Protein backbone atom coordinates (compact mmCIF):
# COMPACT_ATOMS: atom_id res chain seq x y z
CA UNK A 1 0.00 0.00 0.00
CA UNK A 2 1.45 3.35 -1.06
CA UNK A 3 1.65 6.52 1.01
CA UNK A 4 -1.46 8.17 -0.50
CA UNK A 5 -3.48 4.95 -0.26
CA UNK A 6 -2.49 4.58 3.40
CA UNK A 7 -3.61 8.14 4.14
CA UNK A 8 -6.85 7.64 2.25
CA UNK A 9 -7.79 4.39 3.96
CA UNK A 10 -6.72 5.11 7.53
CA UNK A 11 -7.22 8.86 7.88
CA UNK A 12 -9.01 10.63 5.05
CA UNK A 13 -11.94 8.40 4.13
CA UNK A 14 -13.07 7.80 7.73
CA UNK A 15 -13.33 11.59 8.17
CA UNK A 16 -15.10 12.12 4.84
CA UNK A 17 -17.50 9.28 5.61
CA UNK A 18 -18.20 10.70 9.07
CA UNK A 19 -19.09 14.04 7.46
CA UNK A 20 -21.26 12.26 4.89
CA UNK A 21 -23.00 10.04 7.45
CA UNK A 22 -23.51 12.61 10.22
CA UNK A 23 -23.50 16.12 8.74
CA UNK A 24 -25.10 15.82 5.31
CA UNK A 25 -28.53 17.43 5.44
CA UNK A 26 -30.82 19.23 2.97
CA UNK A 27 -29.80 22.70 4.22
CA UNK A 28 -26.05 22.10 3.86
CA UNK A 29 -26.61 20.21 0.61
CA UNK A 30 -28.05 23.46 -0.72
CA UNK A 31 -25.57 25.88 0.89
CA UNK A 32 -22.21 24.12 0.47
CA UNK A 33 -22.18 24.16 -3.36
CA UNK A 34 -22.71 27.94 -3.22
CA UNK A 35 -19.96 28.41 -0.67
CA UNK A 36 -17.51 26.34 -2.71
CA UNK A 37 -18.23 28.47 -5.80
CA UNK A 38 -16.76 31.44 -3.91
CA UNK A 39 -13.40 29.67 -4.10
CA UNK A 40 -13.59 28.79 -7.81
CA UNK A 41 -10.31 29.79 -9.51
CA UNK A 42 -9.61 32.12 -6.57
CA UNK A 43 -11.85 34.69 -8.29
CA UNK A 44 -13.25 36.24 -5.09
CA UNK A 45 -9.73 36.73 -3.74
CA UNK A 46 -8.46 38.07 -7.06
CA UNK A 47 -11.36 40.52 -7.18
CA UNK A 48 -10.65 41.70 -3.63
CA UNK A 49 -6.95 42.15 -4.49
CA UNK A 50 -7.81 44.18 -7.61
CA UNK A 51 -10.21 46.45 -5.69
CA UNK A 52 -7.56 47.03 -3.00
CA UNK A 53 -5.06 48.15 -5.66
CA UNK A 54 -7.23 51.17 -6.52
CA UNK A 55 -6.75 52.82 -3.12
CA UNK A 56 -3.33 54.06 -1.96
CA UNK A 57 -4.09 53.08 1.64
CA UNK A 58 -4.73 49.43 0.69
CA UNK A 59 -2.41 49.08 -2.32
CA UNK A 60 0.20 47.07 -0.40
CA UNK A 61 -2.50 44.66 0.74
CA UNK A 62 -3.71 44.18 -2.83
CA UNK A 63 -0.18 43.63 -4.10
CA UNK A 64 0.59 41.17 -1.29
CA UNK A 65 -2.60 39.23 -2.06
CA UNK A 66 -1.67 39.17 -5.73
CA UNK A 67 1.84 37.93 -4.94
CA UNK A 68 0.50 35.22 -2.64
CA UNK A 69 -2.07 34.09 -5.20
CA UNK A 70 0.57 33.88 -7.93
CA UNK A 71 2.84 31.83 -5.65
CA UNK A 72 -0.02 29.46 -4.89
CA UNK A 73 -0.91 29.09 -8.55
CA UNK A 74 2.67 28.29 -9.58
CA UNK A 75 3.62 26.01 -6.71
CA UNK A 76 0.34 24.23 -6.12
CA UNK A 77 -1.72 24.16 -9.30
CA UNK A 78 1.08 24.17 -11.88
CA UNK A 79 3.64 22.06 -9.96
CA UNK A 80 2.21 19.94 -7.12
CA UNK A 81 -1.12 18.82 -8.61
CA UNK A 82 0.38 17.14 -11.70
CA UNK A 83 3.47 15.98 -9.81
CA UNK A 84 1.52 14.21 -7.03
CA UNK A 85 -1.37 13.14 -9.28
CA UNK A 86 -3.69 12.14 -6.44
CA UNK A 87 -7.11 10.99 -7.61
CA UNK A 88 -10.22 12.55 -6.09
CA UNK A 89 -11.92 10.75 -3.18
CA UNK A 90 -15.13 10.23 -5.16
CA UNK A 91 -13.04 8.30 -7.73
CA UNK A 92 -11.00 6.44 -5.11
CA UNK A 93 -14.03 4.98 -3.31
CA UNK A 94 -15.64 3.23 -6.32
CA UNK A 95 -12.24 2.05 -7.55
CA UNK A 96 -11.29 0.44 -4.21
CA UNK A 97 -14.62 -0.24 -2.49
CA UNK A 98 -17.11 -0.58 -5.33
CA UNK A 99 -19.51 2.05 -3.98
CA UNK A 100 -20.41 5.30 -5.68
CA UNK A 101 -20.49 8.71 -4.00
CA UNK A 102 -23.42 10.88 -5.03
CA UNK A 103 -21.85 14.26 -5.77
CA UNK A 104 -23.67 17.54 -5.16
CA UNK A 105 -21.49 19.40 -7.70
CA UNK A 106 -19.88 18.48 -11.01
CA UNK A 107 -16.89 16.17 -10.89
CA UNK A 108 -13.61 18.07 -10.91
CA UNK A 109 -11.29 17.69 -13.89
CA UNK A 110 -7.90 17.90 -12.18
CA UNK A 111 -6.06 16.10 -9.41
CA UNK A 112 -6.94 16.31 -5.74
CA UNK A 113 -3.73 17.36 -3.96
CA UNK A 114 -3.54 20.17 -2.99
CA UNK A 115 -6.88 22.02 -2.82
CA UNK A 116 -6.66 25.14 -4.96
CA UNK A 117 -9.85 26.55 -3.40
CA UNK A 118 -8.35 26.21 0.08
CA UNK A 119 -4.91 27.56 -0.80
CA UNK A 120 -6.28 30.66 -2.54
CA UNK A 121 -8.71 31.29 0.31
CA UNK A 122 -6.06 31.08 3.02
CA UNK A 123 -3.59 33.15 1.00
CA UNK A 124 -6.13 35.94 0.65
CA UNK A 125 -7.41 35.69 4.21
CA UNK A 126 -3.90 35.60 5.70
CA UNK A 127 -2.82 38.72 3.83
CA UNK A 128 -5.98 40.54 4.89
CA UNK A 129 -5.44 39.47 8.50
CA UNK A 130 -1.84 40.73 8.42
CA UNK A 131 -2.88 44.16 7.16
CA UNK A 132 -6.35 44.59 8.66
CA UNK A 133 -7.42 42.42 11.60
CA UNK A 134 -11.17 43.08 11.27
CA UNK A 135 -11.32 42.31 7.55
CA UNK A 136 -8.92 39.41 8.06
CA UNK A 137 -11.11 37.71 10.65
CA UNK A 138 -14.12 37.86 8.33
CA UNK A 139 -11.96 36.55 5.48
CA UNK A 140 -10.68 33.69 7.68
CA UNK A 141 -14.25 32.64 8.46
CA UNK A 142 -15.00 32.57 4.73
CA UNK A 143 -11.75 30.67 4.03
CA UNK A 144 -12.69 28.04 6.65
CA UNK A 145 -16.15 27.65 5.15
CA UNK A 146 -14.72 27.21 1.66
CA UNK A 147 -12.19 24.65 2.94
CA UNK A 148 -14.92 22.73 4.77
CA UNK A 149 -17.13 22.81 1.68
CA UNK A 150 -14.45 20.88 -0.22
CA UNK A 151 -14.71 18.08 2.37
CA UNK A 152 -18.49 18.22 2.62
CA UNK A 153 -18.77 17.91 -1.15
CA UNK A 154 -16.39 14.91 -1.11
CA UNK A 155 -14.06 16.48 -3.70
CA UNK A 156 -10.93 16.67 -1.49
CA UNK A 157 -9.36 14.52 1.19
CA UNK A 158 -8.80 16.08 4.63
CA UNK A 159 -5.03 15.82 4.11
CA UNK A 160 -5.41 17.86 0.90
CA UNK A 161 -7.18 20.58 2.85
CA UNK A 162 -4.83 20.52 5.86
CA UNK A 163 -1.75 20.81 3.63
CA UNK A 164 -3.47 23.56 1.64
CA UNK A 165 -4.26 25.59 4.75
CA UNK A 166 -0.59 25.41 5.77
CA UNK A 167 0.61 26.34 2.26
CA UNK A 168 -1.97 29.11 1.93
CA UNK A 169 -0.94 30.72 5.22
CA UNK A 170 2.75 30.39 4.30
CA UNK A 171 2.19 31.98 0.89
CA UNK A 172 0.18 34.76 2.54
CA UNK A 173 3.12 35.60 4.79
CA UNK A 174 5.54 35.28 1.87
CA UNK A 175 3.39 37.54 -0.32
CA UNK A 176 3.45 40.22 2.37
CA UNK A 177 7.21 39.81 2.82
CA UNK A 178 7.87 40.17 -0.92
CA UNK A 179 5.77 43.33 -1.18
CA UNK A 180 7.22 44.91 1.97
CA UNK A 181 10.78 44.21 0.78
CA UNK A 182 9.91 45.59 -2.66
CA UNK A 183 8.44 48.79 -1.21
CA UNK A 184 11.44 49.22 1.12
CA UNK A 185 13.87 48.78 -1.78
CA UNK A 186 11.92 51.26 -3.91
CA UNK A 187 11.83 53.86 -1.14
CA UNK A 188 15.58 53.45 -0.52
CA UNK A 189 16.24 54.24 -4.17
CA UNK A 190 13.60 56.96 -4.44
CA UNK A 191 13.48 58.70 -1.04
CA UNK A 192 11.25 61.55 -2.27
CA UNK A 193 8.62 59.23 -3.78
Order of alpha helices (4+ residues) and beta strands (2+ residues): alpha-alpha-alpha-alpha-alpha-alpha-alpha-alpha-alpha-alpha
